[in-house]
Amino acid sequence: MGDTTSILLGSYANLDFLDFFFYRGKPGMFWVVQAGALASTLVLLYVFRKENQRINVKDKTIVEDYFPTVLLVGMVLFLIMASFIPNKPSITNGIICVGALVIGVIRQAVKMRDTKVFLKTLKEIDYFTLLLLGGLFIVIAGITEAGVVDEISRIFVRMSNNLFVVYTLIVWASVFFSAFIDNIPYTATMLPVASGIANILGIDPVILYFGLLSGATLGGNITPIGASANIAGIGILRREGYEVRTSEFMRISVPFTLAAVTTGYVLVWLIWS
């Protein structure tokens, strides 16, 4: 539930919530990510070792309504429970999220006694991203049906039919591409490729799935445009009067990302090879 790329993998490989903790009796991606976080935290401690000025908090937010928190927690719990339902409709997660939206909007409209809340909410929906993702899945289905995904898989295998080499290529190619393009469409495109490679090599695709997730999710942190969170964070800083240059960002992001990805790369291989 923590990241769109994880939801994509869970849906594609039929993984439930607990599979990310322990899968087939082995540690899952949760522990790999925690180890990567620990390694990258040590890097940050070193990078920021001279930043020791005091921090003064000027504003304190007063919570006046806990209903949005209850709604968010409820949505997450329903998503977790839905992950255990076998053969569920593919739109189940969407129904849960839209259902939470509808409940929140109705409650707000009743509270404010203003039906214009519905119109305002519709205007705030990110239709561009929805259309982008919808179009992406149509394109992926098309190129899969046309055999393009299979051909990409064969290109990887032609480079080497050694599992370690193929695994390494997937992880670090994912880091590179995710640094410049959003990791959501990249992951959605590469999941069937990883499956195709596994079929050609006659291996279990799990190691390639987890390697792809490590590289694509963590690799997006290298550049300011590699992940939506980076763009949002820099936008907030800019509004507060702090301009972050790409060189400043990458001075921190490159060692941070390399520490996290390398840790994940090694652990996934040791656990699942």
N, C-alpha and C positions, 0 to 999 in steps of 0.2 A: 504493500500500500504506500510505501515511502517514495516511490519514484515511478514516473510513467514507463520508463524502460523496464522496470521490474514487473509492472503490470502486463506489459507486452509479452515478456518472457513467460510469466505465469500462465497467461492465456494460451500462448502458442505451444508450450510444453506440458500443459495440464498440471501445473504445480499449484498446490494449495499453500495457505499461509505458513503452516508448520514446515513445509518442505524447504523454506528459505532458512530455517534454523538447523534442521537435520534432514538429510535426504539419503535414503537407502542406507541408513546406519552411519553416515558420514557427516561431518560438519558442513552446513550449507553456506550460502553467500552471506548471511548475516555476520558470521564470525570472520569471514574474509574481509568484509568491509570494516569491521571493528579493528582488526589488525592494521589495515591500511590507514584508518583514522589515527590510530596510536602512532604509527610511523610518521605520518604527515604532521602530527602535533609536535613531535620532537623537532622536526624541521622548522616549524613556525617559531618554536621557542628559541631556536638559534637565529633565525632571520630577524626576529623582533627583540633580540637580546639587549639592544641599546634603547629601546622604546620603553622608558621607565617613568615617564611623567605621570602625575596624578590625573585621574579621571573624575570630573565633577558632573554629576547628574543634575540637570537643572529642572527638567520637567518629569512629572510622575503622572502616568495615566490612571485615572480613576475608572474602575470597571463599574458600569451602571446597568449592564444587562448580560446575564450569563447564558441566555438562550442560544446565541450563536455558537458558544462553546459546546453546549449540550448537543446541538444539532451536528456539529463537526465530529464530536466523539461518537455519536450515534451512527453517523454515516460510515466512519472507519470500522466500527464494530460490525455493521451490516456487510461491508465489503469483505471483512475477514471471514464472517460466517458463510457468505456466498461462495468463497473460494473452496469450501468443502463439498459443495453440491455437485454431484457428478452429472455430466451431460446437460448442464444448464444452458439456456439460450445465450448466445454470444452478446446480447444486449443487456444482460443482467446487471453488470456494473454501471452501465449508463442509466438504467432505470433507477438504481439506488441513488446515484448522484443527482439526477434530475428531480427525483422525488424529494430529496433534501432541499433542493432549490425551491420547489413549489411550496413546501411546508413553510420555509423561511419567508417567502414572499407573502403568502396568505397571512401569516402571523403579523408581519410588519404592516400590511395593509389594514388589518383589523386594529392594530395598536395605534396607528396614525390616523385611522378613519379616512384614508385617502387611496382611492383605486388607481391613482396615477403611479403608484409604486410598481405595478405590473409593467407599465410602459417603460418606466425608467430602468427596470431590471433588464427588459428585452434589449434596450439600447446599449447596456453595459456588457452584454455577452460578446466575447471575442469571436465573431463570425469568421474572420480571416483565418484564424488557427483551425477552427472546426472544418472549414472548407478545404484548407491545406491538407489536413490529416485525412479527410474523406477522399480527396483526390489522390493522395499518396497511396492509400490502400487499394484504390481502383487500379492505379498504375502498377503496383506490386503484383496484384492478381493477374493483370494483363501480361507482364513480362514473365511471370511464372508459367502461365499457360503457353506463351510463345517459346519457352525453352531457354530464355535468357538467363534465368537464375541457375539452371543446370549448367549452362556454359561458363558462367562465372565460377561455379563450384569446380568445374574441370580445370579452369585456369589455375586456381589455387593448388589443385592436386598435381598439375603439370610442373609447377614450381618445385614441388617435393611431395612424395607420398609418405614421408616420415611424419608421424603424428606430432612430435615436438616442434618441428619446423613449421608445420601448418598452424599449430596452436600459437606459436610465437608470432607468425604473420598476422593472424586474426587479431590478437591482443594489441599489437603495436600499430597495425594499420588502423584499428579502431581509435586508438589514441590520436593518431595523426589527423584522420578525417573528422573526428569529433571536435577537434580544436578549431575547425573552420565552418562546420555545418552543424545544425541542431542534431543532437544525438537521438532524438525520437524517430525521425524518418530514417536515419542511418540504421538504427537498431531494427526497426520494422523491416527494412530491406534485407539486412544481413541474417536475420534469423532463419529464413528459408535457405539461404546460401550455406550457413553452417550445417543445417540438416542435410543438404545435398552433398556437402563434402563428406559428412559422416557416412552417408549411404554408399558413396563411391569407395571410401576406405574400408567400409564394413566395420565401423566402430560405433560405440555409444556416443551420441552427440552431446551428452551432458557437459563434458569438459570444454567443448567448443562454445556451448551456450554460456557457461559461466565465465569463460575467458572473454567472450564478446561483451558480456555485461560489465566486466571489470574495466576493459579498455574503453568502451563507449561511454559509460557513465562517468568514470573518473577523468577520462581524457578531455572532456569538455571544459575542465577547469583551467586549461593552459592559457586560453586567450579570453579577452573580454566578451567575445561574441560566441564562444563555444557552448554556452549554457544559458538558459533563460534566467537562472538565478544571478549569474554574473551581470547580465544586462540590467536586471532590476536593481541590483545592489549599487552598481555604478550610477544608475539614474537617480537613486535616492541621494547618494553622495553629491552628485552634481546639483541637485535642488538645494542642498544644504550649503553649497558654496565651495565644495571640494572637487576639483577637477583631477581625475585620475588618468594619467597618460598610460598608453599601452606598455611602454618600457617599465614604468613603475609597477604596473599590474603583473607583468611577466617575471619581474625580479623575484616576486613572491610565489607566483603561480607555478612556474616551471619546476623548482625543487620540490614544492608541495605535491604537485601532481605526480612527478616521477617517483617520489617516495611511496605514495599511495598505490600507484599502478604496479610498481615493481613488487611490492609486498603481496598484492593480490595475485599477480602473475605467478609468483613462486608458490604461494599457498595453494592456489587452484591446481597447479600442476602436481604438487606433492600429494594432495588429497585425492585427485580424480584421475591421474594418469594410469 
